[in-house]
Amino acid sequence: MSKSPKPRIIIIEDEKALADVIAEHLENAGMATHICDCASKAVRYLKENFANLILLDLNLPDASGFSLLEELHAAGIVIPVIFLTGLDSEVHKVKGLEMGGDDYITKPFSYPELVARINAVLRRAETARDMNITTNASIATEPFDFCGAEVNPQRLEIIFTDGEVEAIGRKELGVLVYLASNPGAVLTRKALIHAVWGIHADVRSRSLDQYIVKIRELFKRHGMTLDAFRTVHGVGYIYDV
């Protein structure tokens, strides 16, 4: 029987000695690690590589941990994050959690506790993915409006203004969820592909174009225009509401 793969933890910490000690303890606990000593290196690495969880310091030499998390989310990279920092004010803790952090640990800390809290976040993340049908879309997502039609993720259906109901595929739903979640913003093809297909998807594939055509044809059959959903040539798409 093959062993389960080790969870990959990205340690974003500019204090080399501390980062090395953290990595040693995590590897002894059965995890794989990778250290980035600044925000720019972390962004480059995470755009090309998979990770199960990020340990993120707030004070980095080239950016704050908060701005790094915003940059990752803007690029469609959503990975569980534990802030690991010496900043222990309530304001920082609340901001970190409101931005989507899964936990906030202040220095100094005990390594057994760190390992336990990492494992707790990994378990929650795994359970949350049970409802996912694409990287970004879940059947637990509430129904939402897209260009006048009601998209129901729970039933994989779209209800059109003529009263007709059509089934949609998982990828079409993923595309619609990502567009509806980012109204008014130009979305690159790469970000959209990574959001729906995952960070390792081939961004050169024409699969996205095929699903966009399916969505347009589906709305056209019911006499509905997609004027609010436009192609930005050479870049990607925009959904104006």
C-alpha positions in Angstrom: 0.0 0.0 0.0 1.4 3.4 -1.0 1.9 6.0 1.7 -0.1 9.2 1.7 1.9 12.2 0.4 3.3 14.5 3.0 1.5 17.8 3.3 3.7 20.6 1.8 4.1 23.6 4.2 5.5 26.9 2.8 7.4 28.8 5.5 7.5 32.5 4.6 9.9 33.9 7.2 13.0 36.1 6.7 14.8 35.0 9.9 16.8 32.1 8.5 17.6 30.5 11.8 14.0 30.5 12.9 12.8 29.3 9.5 15.3 26.4 9.6 14.2 25.3 13.1 10.6 25.4 12.1 11.3 23.4 9.0 13.2 20.8 11.0 10.3 20.3 13.5 7.7 20.1 10.8 9.7 17.6 8.8 10.2 15.5 12.0 6.4 15.6 12.2 6.0 14.1 8.7 5.6 17.2 6.6 7.5 18.5 3.6 8.6 22.2 3.8 9.9 25.0 1.6 11.3 28.2 2.9 10.8 31.7 1.3 12.6 34.6 2.9 10.6 37.3 1.2 7.2 38.0 -0.4 8.4 38.1 -4.0 10.0 34.7 -3.8 6.9 33.3 -2.2 4.7 34.6 -5.0 6.9 33.2 -7.7 7.0 29.8 -6.0 3.3 29.6 -5.3 2.4 30.5 -8.9 4.2 27.4 -10.1 4.0 24.9 -7.2 1.4 23.3 -5.0 1.2 23.8 -1.3 -1.2 22.6 1.4 -0.6 25.4 3.9 1.4 28.6 4.3 3.0 29.8 7.5 3.2 33.6 7.1 5.2 36.2 9.0 3.8 39.7 8.9 7.1 41.5 8.8 8.9 40.6 5.5 11.7 42.6 4.0 9.8 43.6 0.8 6.1 43.5 1.9 3.8 42.9 4.8 2.2 39.5 5.2 -1.2 41.1 4.7 -0.3 42.6 1.3 1.3 39.3 0.3 -2.0 37.4 1.1 -3.9 40.0 -0.9 -1.6 39.5 -3.9 -2.0 35.7 -3.7 -5.8 36.0 -3.6 -5.8 38.4 -6.5 -3.8 35.8 -8.5 -6.4 33.1 -7.7 -4.1 31.3 -5.3 -6.1 30.4 -2.2 -4.3 28.2 0.2 -4.9 27.8 4.0 -2.8 30.3 5.9 -1.5 30.5 9.5 0.0 33.8 10.5 3.1 33.2 12.6 4.3 36.5 13.9 5.6 38.6 16.8 2.8 41.1 16.3 0.4 40.2 19.1 -2.1 43.1 19.1 -5.8 42.4 18.8 -6.0 44.6 15.8 -3.5 42.5 13.8 -5.1 39.3 14.9 -8.6 40.4 13.8 -7.3 41.8 10.5 -5.5 38.5 9.8 -8.5 36.4 10.4 -10.9 38.7 8.5 -8.6 38.6 5.5 -9.0 34.8 5.4 -6.3 33.6 7.7 -7.1 30.2 9.2 -5.2 30.8 12.5 -2.9 33.3 14.1 0.0 32.3 16.3 2.3 34.7 18.1 6.0 34.3 18.8 7.3 32.7 20.9 5.4 29.5 20.5 5.9 25.8 21.3 6.6 23.5 18.4 4.2 20.7 19.5 1.4 23.3 19.6 2.4 24.6 16.1 2.3 21.1 14.7 -1.1 20.4 16.3 -2.6 23.7 14.9 -1.2 23.0 11.5 -2.8 19.6 11.5 -6.1 21.1 12.7 -6.2 23.6 9.8 -5.3 20.8 7.3 -8.1 18.7 8.6 -10.6 21.6 8.3 -9.4 22.3 4.8 -9.8 18.7 3.7 -13.3 18.6 5.1 -14.2 21.8 3.3 -13.1 20.4 0.0 -15.5 17.5 0.3 -18.3 19.7 -1.1 -16.1 21.2 -3.9 -16.9 20.2 -7.5 -14.1 22.5 -9.0 -11.2 24.2 -7.2 -13.3 27.3 -6.6 -17.0 26.1 -6.7 -18.9 24.1 -4.1 -22.4 22.6 -4.1 -22.8 24.4 -0.8 -22.6 27.8 -2.6 -25.8 29.8 -2.4 -27.7 30.6 -5.6 -26.6 33.8 -7.4 -27.6 36.0 -10.3 -25.6 36.0 -13.5 -26.7 38.4 -16.3 -30.4 38.0 -15.2 -30.4 34.2 -14.8 -30.3 32.4 -11.5 -27.4 30.0 -11.0 -28.1 27.2 -8.5 -24.8 25.4 -7.6 -26.7 23.1 -5.2 -28.5 21.6 -8.2 -26.0 22.4 -11.0 -28.8 24.3 -12.8 -29.5 27.7 -14.3 -33.1 29.1 -14.2 -33.6 31.5 -17.1 -36.1 34.4 -17.4 -38.3 32.3 -19.7 -38.9 29.9 -16.8 -36.8 27.1 -18.4 -34.2 25.3 -16.3 -31.0 23.9 -17.8 -28.4 21.7 -16.3 -24.8 22.9 -16.3 -21.5 21.1 -16.0 -19.0 21.5 -13.2 -16.5 23.6 -15.2 -19.2 26.0 -16.4 -20.3 26.5 -12.8 -16.7 27.1 -11.8 -16.3 29.8 -14.4 -19.6 31.5 -13.5 -18.8 31.4 -9.7 -15.4 33.0 -10.3 -16.8 35.8 -12.6 -19.7 36.5 -10.2 -17.3 36.7 -7.3 -15.1 39.3 -9.0 -17.5 41.8 -10.6 -16.1 44.9 -12.4 -12.5 43.6 -12.4 -10.5 42.5 -15.5 -9.7 38.9 -14.9 -6.8 37.3 -16.7 -7.2 34.0 -18.5 -4.5 32.6 -16.3 -6.2 33.6 -13.1 -9.5 32.2 -14.3 -8.0 28.9 -15.4 -6.1 28.5 -12.1 -9.2 29.3 -10.1 -11.4 26.7 -11.8 -8.9 24.0 -12.9 -6.3 24.4 -10.2 -2.8 26.0 -9.9 -1.2 23.2 -12.0 -3.5 23.6 -14.9 -2.0 24.2 -18.4 -2.8 27.9 -19.1 -2.1 27.3 -22.8 -5.0 24.9 -23.1 -8.1 26.1 -25.1 -10.5 24.3 -22.7 -11.5 27.6 -21.1 -12.6 29.0 -24.5 -14.8 26.0 -25.1 -16.6 26.4 -21.8 -17.1 30.2 -22.4 -18.7 29.3 -25.8 -21.0 26.8 -24.1 -22.1 29.5 -21.6 -22.7 32.0 -24.3 -24.7 29.6 -26.4 -26.7 28.5 -23.4 -27.9 32.0 -22.7 -28.5 32.7 -26.4 -30.9 29.8 -26.6 -33.1 31.5 -24.0 -33.0 34.9 -25.7 -30.7 36.4 -23.1 -27.7 38.6 -23.9 -24.4 38.5 -22.1 -23.6 42.1 -22.7 -22.3 42.4 -19.1 -19.8 39.6 -19.7 -17.1 40.9 -22.1 -13.8 39.6 -23.5 -10.8 41.9 -22.9 -8.7 41.0 -25.9 -5.2 39.8 -25.1 -6.0 39.8 -21.4 -9.1 37.9 -20.3 -12.6 38.8 -19.3 -14.6 41.3 -17.3 -18.1 40.9 -15.8 -19.8 44.2 -15.2 -22.9 44.3 -13.0 
